[in-house]
Amino acid sequence: GTFLGSVSGGCVEGAVVTEALDVIASGQPKLLEFGVADEAAWQVGLSCGGTIRVFVEKVGA
């Protein structure tokens, strides 16, 4: 597929892409949430505060 745009200016991009690949394979949508209280947030670089929610869904062509 093609990667277009940005989710957060880079801090969670890799994690979202990884989850998106799972969604493409399974066909099951996911709601992802990253926040400073989450261990995953620190791993992906979201230390600036706040919460990011991303809905990932496979869209057929």
C-alpha positions as CSV (number, residue, x, y, z in Angstrom):
1,G,0.0,0.0,0.0
2,T,0.8,3.7,0.0
3,F,1.6,5.7,3.1
4,L,0.2,9.2,2.9
5,G,0.2,12.0,5.5
6,S,1.2,12.1,9.1
7,V,-0.5,11.1,12.3
8,S,1.5,13.0,14.9
9,G,4.5,14.6,13.3
10,G,6.5,11.4,13.7
11,C,6.2,10.3,17.3
12,V,3.7,7.4,16.9
13,E,4.0,6.8,13.1
14,G,5.9,3.5,13.4
15,A,3.5,2.0,16.0
16,V,0.5,3.1,13.8
17,V,2.0,1.5,10.7
18,T,2.7,-1.7,12.5
19,E,-0.9,-1.9,13.8
20,A,-2.2,-0.9,10.3
21,L,-0.4,-3.9,8.8
22,D,-2.2,-6.2,11.3
23,V,-5.5,-4.6,10.4
24,I,-4.9,-5.1,6.7
25,A,-4.1,-8.8,7.3
26,S,-7.0,-9.4,9.6
27,G,-9.6,-7.1,8.2
28,Q,-10.5,-6.2,11.8
29,P,-10.5,-2.4,12.7
30,K,-8.7,-1.2,15.8
31,L,-8.9,1.9,17.9
32,L,-5.4,2.8,19.1
33,E,-4.7,5.1,22.0
34,F,-1.3,6.6,23.0
35,G,-0.9,8.8,26.1
36,V,1.9,9.9,28.4
37,A,0.7,7.4,31.1
38,D,1.2,4.5,28.7
39,E,4.5,2.7,28.6
40,A,4.0,2.4,24.8
41,A,3.8,6.2,24.6
42,W,7.3,6.6,26.0
43,Q,8.6,3.9,23.7
44,V,7.3,5.7,20.6
45,G,8.3,9.2,21.8
46,L,5.1,10.7,23.0
47,S,6.4,12.5,26.0
48,C,4.8,15.9,25.2
49,G,1.6,15.3,27.0
50,G,-2.0,14.6,25.9
51,T,-3.6,11.6,24.2
52,I,-3.7,10.5,20.6
53,R,-6.5,8.2,19.4
54,V,-6.2,6.7,15.9
55,F,-8.9,4.6,14.3
56,V,-7.4,2.1,11.8
57,E,-9.7,0.4,9.3
58,K,-9.1,-1.5,6.1
59,V,-10.6,0.2,3.1
60,G,-11.2,-1.9,0.0
61,A,-10.4,-0.6,-3.5
